[in-house]
Amino acid sequence: MKNILLIGNSHPSSIEVMFYNGFKSLNKKVFLFDPGKNFREKFKFRFLSVVLNFFYFFLFYKILTIEIFKKKYDLIILFKGAYVDESFLNFLKKKFVKSFIININTDNPFYDSNLQNRRIIRSIKFYDYYFTWSKSIQKKIIFSKFLKPQKVKYLPFGYDDKYRKKEYLLKRKINKVLFYGSWDMQREKILKELDNINIDIYGNAWDKASPGFKKKFNIFYKDIFGSVLAKKVAQYKLCINLHRPQVENSHNMRFFEVTGYGGILLTPFTKEQNNFFNEGDVFYYKNIPDLKKKLLTVKNNKFYFNIKKKVFKKSLENSYKSRCKYILKCLKN
């Protein structure tokens, strides 16, 4: 693969950037194109964007096509693919006959039958390969015959190898619990049950939390990512993971980020996660009472530093660099 094009979100915290770093670390020529950012830059005035909304897909495809034609790409990766439809993917397939066009979907298109997800599902058949983070989603795609079974691949989340540093484990410890992630009502409800635990919360939209909640917790109203996230994960005594409903029996991004950066993770139990790390490598809870009990037990564990070192070592092969290797191996075969 000489030239690789990633099409998705270019925000520093996005999974697209992590895959970009993964391919770069393999010495690949990789380019990240953010169509949303490009569209906004070309149509800076909000009023103009609203007026042109009806022509969004036409303009979007024009911008995207111009970018794609700048170079000859051997591999084009679309993340999620909510912004393209069947006709555009069919056009790509015809124009780039010798190129691989694949999708890495980091969401669950079967969880909600909204217009966006219906478009994503209808488009599955146009990809050369479809990568999903969930075995249950993989089975649904295969069962529904959207794509041949050998073209639907399981690709778990990972961590960004660029920020994995052993020295972070040796820095001054923060004897508190870390939760990072955007606000929603369900997360507030769960964390509210843990008001006897000293928790630091990082993430967007926590200004929407109730006044009482904001008084009880240390909230830092910002997203953390990159080296800042890696350092904090390694320094805090423990990290809490909360699943959204669409995760079902799988895992989320936090699972490999925390373990990959050398943190101790307390996460909802799923069989899929248990295939990667056993109880004692990470700590699983079944419900809120069990979460409260485990929090106190794990937080007072005198051997937590040995656990951190063990998990740090075991997580080595779960980087996005490893995920990129796997993608290239699939295409080669």
Buried (B, 14 or more C-beta within 10 A) or exposed (E): BEBBBBBBBBBEBBBBBBBBBBBBBBEBBBBBBBBEEBBEEEBEEEEEBEEBEEEEBEBBBEBBEEBBEEEEBBBBBBBBBBBBBEEBBEBBBEEBEEBBBBBBBBBBBBBEEEEBBEBBBBBBBBBBBBBBBBBBBBBBBBEEEBBEEEBBBBBBBBBBBBBBBEEBBEEEBBEBBBBBBEBBEEBBEBBBEBEEBEBBBBBEEBEEBEEEBBEBBEBEBEBBBBBEBBBBBBBBBBBBBBBEEBBBBBBBBBBBBBBBBBBBBBBBBBEBBBEBBEEEBBBBBEEEEEBBEBBEEBBEBEEBBEBBEBBBEBBEEBBBBBBBBBBBEBBEE
